[in-house]
Amino acid sequence: MQRLTLLSLGSINADFQVRVDEPLGSRETLIAHDLSRLSGGKASNTAYLAARFGHRSCLLGRVGDDELAEQALAPLRQAGVEIDEVGRAAGRSTGVSMIMVPPDAKKHIVLATNANDCWDEAAADAMVAAIEACEPPACLVLDYEIPAWVVRLAIEAAARKGIGSVLDPSFPDRLERDLLPMLQAITPNASEAEALVGHPVDSIAAAARAARELQRAGTPIVCIKLSDGGCVLTSAEETLHIPPGEVEPVDTTGAGDAFTGVFAIALLEGLAPREAAAWGVAAANLAVTGYGSQPAYPERDQVASMAHGLLAKARPVDG
């Protein structure tokens, strides 16, 4: 297998994760257990997956100059992710994600963006230089858990270099719509898609309509991640529903990042959009069977095996 390059730009966090045995909101104070201190953040998670799948993985982003930076970065370094381009925001805390996982496995997150939102011109220039120094074939995966102006600079730099960009539009209100034609693909979840198109995305048909709206706005490949673990894909060839696999969820933390990361890796490897989307669904489904995000991420052969079965169940969608 050719070793390709995935650039991951976006949030880098120290995750603090606990389990609770009652539904969130059922009382003012809940007893928690199984505290885990982990590396997290959208960019961190996609970078981790690229290294796990055997590619060159370069992380771009910001951490603080505090002790939490090592919690965020050490597991990535150990996995083989290149972290030399991660900057330090002087006097700032590293991003922190506080995650509660109730009995239904559907995590709830409180995010303090902290250093993720602390970019200056010098940091942005260094990020652009790193993209410009990367030779294709490569892919840039990025999210909006950093300032919108930084995302713009990155997408523009990747376009000049002939590098495709795959965007996870979290937070959707930060998206500048004139950038949509510069993307290779976009991967909102249903609620993010609602924010982007301005109408409910509450069914497979509605997701198909939303995906086609985003495609008409200029992005050639649109994947809307559904709450059940499946997705709706729109590409130049088709609009397709890929159903979820049969798994027992333990923790949904990082599942959406697993989808976006593996989807981008598959596109980078030259898979067709429908195959790449099936790989993304498989990765997200397998990710929910373990606790945490990166520790639960699957191996390449597991993803390939499940994706083959999911693709056989995929069906065209009208909407």
C-alpha positions as CSV (number, residue, x, y, z in Angstrom):
1,M,0.0,0.0,0.0
2,Q,1.3,3.4,-1.0
3,R,1.9,5.7,2.1
4,L,-0.1,8.9,1.5
5,T,-0.4,12.0,3.6
6,L,-3.3,13.2,5.7
7,L,-3.2,16.7,7.1
8,S,-5.5,17.2,10.1
9,L,-6.4,20.8,11.1
10,G,-8.8,21.6,13.9
11,S,-9.4,20.9,17.6
12,I,-6.9,19.3,19.8
13,N,-8.2,18.5,23.3
14,A,-7.6,16.9,26.6
15,D,-10.6,14.7,27.2
16,F,-12.0,14.0,30.7
17,Q,-14.6,11.2,30.4
18,V,-16.9,9.6,32.9
19,R,-19.8,7.2,33.0
20,V,-23.1,7.9,34.8
21,D,-25.7,5.3,35.6
22,E,-28.7,7.5,35.3
23,P,-30.1,9.6,32.4
24,L,-28.6,13.0,32.2
25,G,-30.9,15.6,33.7
26,S,-32.7,13.1,35.9
27,R,-31.4,14.9,39.0
28,E,-29.2,17.9,39.9
29,T,-26.2,15.8,40.9
30,L,-25.3,12.5,39.3
31,I,-22.7,10.0,40.6
32,A,-20.0,9.3,38.0
33,H,-17.3,6.6,37.7
34,D,-14.7,5.2,35.4
35,L,-12.8,8.5,34.9
36,S,-10.6,8.4,31.8
37,R,-8.1,11.1,30.8
38,L,-7.6,10.8,27.1
39,S,-6.4,12.6,23.9
40,G,-9.3,14.0,21.9
41,G,-10.5,16.7,19.5
42,K,-11.6,16.3,15.9
43,A,-8.3,16.9,14.4
44,S,-6.5,14.7,16.9
45,N,-8.9,11.9,16.2
46,T,-8.6,12.0,12.4
47,A,-4.8,12.3,12.7
48,Y,-4.8,9.2,14.9
49,L,-6.8,7.2,12.4
50,A,-4.5,8.1,9.5
51,A,-1.5,6.8,11.4
52,R,-3.4,3.7,12.5
53,F,-4.3,3.0,8.8
54,G,-0.6,3.2,7.8
55,H,-0.3,6.7,6.3
56,R,1.8,9.7,7.0
57,S,-0.3,11.8,9.5
58,C,0.5,15.5,10.2
59,L,-1.5,17.3,12.9
60,L,-2.0,21.1,12.6
61,G,-3.5,23.1,15.5
62,R,-2.9,24.8,18.8
63,V,-2.5,23.6,22.4
64,G,-1.8,25.6,25.5
65,D,1.5,25.9,27.4
66,D,0.1,23.9,30.3
67,E,0.4,20.3,31.5
68,L,-2.8,19.3,29.6
69,A,-0.9,19.7,26.3
70,E,1.0,16.4,27.0
71,Q,-2.3,14.6,27.8
72,A,-3.6,15.7,24.4
73,L,-0.4,15.0,22.4
74,A,1.3,12.0,24.0
75,P,-1.0,9.3,22.6
76,L,-0.7,10.8,19.1
77,R,3.1,10.9,19.2
78,Q,3.1,7.3,20.3
79,A,0.8,6.3,17.4
80,G,3.2,7.9,14.9
81,V,1.4,11.2,14.3
82,E,3.7,14.1,13.4
83,I,3.0,16.8,15.9
84,D,5.9,19.3,15.0
85,E,3.4,21.7,13.5
86,V,1.2,21.9,16.6
87,G,1.8,25.4,18.1
88,R,1.7,26.5,21.7
89,A,-0.6,29.4,22.7
90,A,1.3,31.3,25.4
91,G,-0.6,31.8,28.6
92,R,-3.5,29.7,27.5
93,S,-5.0,26.4,28.5
94,T,-5.2,23.4,26.2
95,G,-8.7,22.7,24.9
96,V,-10.7,20.6,27.3
97,S,-13.6,18.3,26.6
98,M,-15.8,17.1,29.5
99,I,-17.7,14.0,28.4
100,M,-20.5,12.2,30.2
101,V,-21.6,8.8,28.9
102,P,-25.1,7.7,30.2
103,P,-26.6,4.2,30.0
104,D,-27.8,4.7,26.4
105,A,-24.2,5.3,25.3
106,K,-25.1,8.7,23.7
107,K,-22.4,10.9,25.1
108,H,-22.9,14.5,26.2
109,I,-20.0,16.9,25.8
110,V,-19.1,20.3,27.2
111,L,-16.2,21.8,25.3
112,A,-13.9,24.6,26.4
113,T,-12.1,25.5,23.1
114,N,-9.3,27.4,24.9
115,A,-6.1,27.3,22.8
116,N,-8.0,26.0,19.8
117,D,-9.4,29.5,19.3
118,C,-6.1,31.3,20.0
119,W,-4.5,31.8,16.6
120,D,-2.4,34.8,15.6
121,E,-0.9,35.7,12.2
122,A,2.4,33.9,12.9
123,A,0.6,30.6,13.8
124,A,-1.6,30.9,10.7
125,D,1.4,31.5,8.5
126,A,3.1,28.4,9.9
127,M,0.0,26.4,9.2
128,V,-0.2,27.6,5.6
129,A,3.5,26.9,5.1
130,A,3.0,23.3,6.3
131,I,0.2,22.8,3.8
132,E,2.2,24.3,1.0
133,A,5.2,22.1,1.8
134,C,3.1,19.0,1.5
135,E,3.3,17.2,-1.9
136,P,0.2,15.4,-3.3
137,P,-1.2,12.9,-3.1
138,A,-2.6,14.2,0.1
139,C,-5.8,15.2,1.8
140,L,-6.7,18.0,4.3
141,V,-9.3,17.2,6.9
142,L,-10.5,20.1,8.9
143,D,-13.2,21.3,11.3
144,Y,-14.6,24.6,12.6
145,E,-13.6,24.1,16.2
146,I,-11.0,26.7,15.4
147,P,-11.4,30.2,14.0
148,A,-13.2,30.5,10.7
149,W,-10.5,32.8,9.2
150,V,-7.9,30.0,9.9
151,V,-10.1,27.4,8.1
152,R,-10.4,29.7,5.1
153,L,-6.6,30.1,4.8
154,A,-6.1,26.4,5.0
155,I,-8.8,25.5,2.4
156,E,-7.4,28.2,0.0
157,A,-3.8,26.9,0.6
158,A,-4.9,23.3,-0.1
159,A,-6.7,24.4,-3.3
160,R,-3.6,26.1,-4.6
161,K,-1.6,23.0,-3.9
162,G,-4.0,20.6,-5.5
163,I,-4.9,19.0,-2.2
164,G,-8.5,18.0,-1.6
165,S,-10.2,19.2,1.6
166,V,-12.8,17.2,3.6
167,L,-14.7,19.4,6.0
168,D,-16.5,18.4,9.2
169,P,-18.7,21.6,9.7
170,S,-18.7,21.7,13.4
171,F,-19.5,24.4,14.4
172,P,-21.9,25.0,11.4
173,D,-22.5,28.7,12.1
174,R,-18.8,29.3,11.4
175,L,-19.0,28.0,7.8
176,E,-18.5,30.6,5.1
177,R,-20.6,29.3,2.2
178,D,-18.3,30.7,-0.6
179,L,-15.8,28.0,0.5
180,L,-18.2,25.1,-0.4
181,P,-17.0,25.0,-4.1
182,M,-13.4,24.7,-2.9
183,L,-14.1,21.5,-0.9
184,Q,-13.8,17.9,-2.1
185,A,-16.3,16.7,0.4
186,I,-18.3,17.8,3.5
187,T,-19.6,15.5,6.3
188,P,-22.2,17.2,8.6
189,N,-24.3,15.3,11.0
190,A,-28.1,15.7,10.8
191,S,-28.3,18.7,13.1
192,E,-25.4,20.4,11.4
193,A,-27.0,19.8,8.0
194,E,-30.2,21.4,9.4
195,A,-28.3,24.5,10.4
196,L,-26.7,24.7,6.9
197,V,-29.8,24.2,4.8
198,G,-32.4,25.8,7.1
199,H,-34.9,23.0,7.3
200,P,-35.4,19.8,9.3
201,V,-33.3,16.8,8.5
202,D,-35.5,14.2,10.2
203,S,-35.7,11.4,7.7
204,I,-33.6,9.7,5.1
205,A,-35.5,11.5,2.3
206,A,-34.9,14.9,4.1
207,A,-31.2,14.0,4.5
208,A,-31.1,13.3,0.7
209,R,-32.7,16.7,-0.1
210,A,-30.2,18.5,2.2
211,A,-27.3,16.6,0.7
212,R,-28.3,17.6,-2.8
213,E,-28.7,21.3,-1.7
214,L,-25.2,21.3,-0.4
215,Q,-24.0,19.7,-3.5
216,R,-25.7,22.3,-5.6
217,A,-23.9,24.9,-3.5
218,G,-20.7,23.6,-4.9
219,T,-19.3,20.7,-2.9
220,P,-19.2,17.6,-5.1
221,I,-19.4,14.9,-2.4
222,V,-21.8,15.3,0.6
223,C,-22.2,12.8,3.4
224,I,-24.8,13.4,6.0
225,K,-24.1,11.3,9.1
226,L,-27.3,9.9,10.6
227,S,-28.0,9.5,14.3
228,D,-28.5,5.7,13.9
229,G,-24.9,5.3,12.6
230,G,-25.7,5.2,8.9
231,C,-25.3,8.0,6.3
232,V,-26.8,9.5,3.2
233,L,-24.2,10.1,0.4
234,T,-24.7,12.4,-2.6
235,S,-22.0,12.3,-5.3
236,A,-22.0,13.0,-9.1
237,E,-23.1,9.5,-9.7
238,E,-25.9,8.9,-7.1
239,T,-27.7,9.6,-3.9
240,L,-27.4,6.6,-1.6
241,H,-28.4,5.5,1.9
242,I,-25.9,3.3,3.6
243,P,-27.5,1.7,6.7
244,P,-25.7,1.1,10.0
245,G,-24.3,-2.2,11.0
246,E,-25.6,-4.3,13.8
247,V,-23.5,-3.3,16.9
248,E,-24.1,-2.9,20.6
249,P,-23.1,0.7,21.4
250,V,-21.1,1.3,24.5
251,D,-20.0,4.9,23.9
252,T,-20.7,7.2,20.9
253,T,-17.7,9.5,21.7
254,G,-15.7,10.2,18.6
255,A,-17.9,8.1,16.2
256,G,-18.5,11.1,13.9
257,D,-14.8,11.8,13.8
258,A,-14.1,8.1,12.9
259,F,-16.5,8.5,10.0
260,T,-14.9,11.7,8.7
261,G,-11.4,10.4,9.2
262,V,-11.8,7.0,7.5
263,F,-14.0,8.5,4.8
264,A,-11.2,11.0,3.9
265,I,-8.6,8.2,4.1
266,A,-10.6,6.1,1.7
267,L,-11.0,8.9,-0.8
268,L,-7.3,9.6,-0.6
269,E,-6.6,6.0,-1.4
270,G,-8.7,6.3,-4.5
271,L,-11.9,4.5,-3.5
272,A,-15.2,5.6,-5.1
273,P,-17.4,7.9,-2.9
274,R,-19.9,5.0,-2.2
275,E,-17.0,2.8,-1.0
276,A,-15.5,5.6,1.0
277,A,-18.8,6.3,2.7
278,A,-19.3,2.6,3.6
279,W,-15.8,2.6,5.1
280,G,-16.8,5.7,7.1
281,V,-20.0,4.1,8.4
282,A,-18.2,1.0,9.3
283,A,-15.5,2.9,11.2
284,A,-18.1,4.9,13.1
285,N,-20.1,1.8,14.0
286,L,-17.1,-0.1,15.2
287,A,-16.0,3.0,17.2
288,V,-19.1,2.9,19.4
289,T,-18.4,-0.6,20.7
290,G,-15.6,0.6,23.0
291,Y,-15.1,3.3,25.6
292,G,-13.4,6.6,24.6
293,S,-12.6,7.7,21.1
294,Q,-9.1,6.9,20.0
295,P,-8.8,3.7,22.3
296,A,-11.9,2.4,20.6
297,Y,-11.0,3.0,17.0
298,P,-10.9,-0.1,14.8
299,E,-8.2,-1.7,12.7
300,R,-8.2,-1.3,9.0
301,D,-9.2,-4.9,8.3
302,Q,-12.2,-4.7,10.6
303,V,-13.4,-1.6,8.7
304,A,-12.9,-3.2,5.3
305,S,-14.8,-6.3,6.3
306,M,-17.8,-4.5,7.7
307,A,-17.9,-1.9,4.9
308,H,-18.2,-4.7,2.3
309,G,-21.4,-6.0,4.0
310,L,-22.8,-2.5,4.5
311,L,-22.3,-1.6,0.8
312,A,-24.3,-4.6,-0.2
313,K,-27.3,-3.2,1.8
314,A,-27.0,0.3,0.4
315,R,-30.0,1.7,-1.6
316,P,-30.7,4.7,-3.8
317,V,-32.7,7.5,-2.2
318,D,-35.3,9.8,-3.7
319,G,-36.0,13.0,-1.9
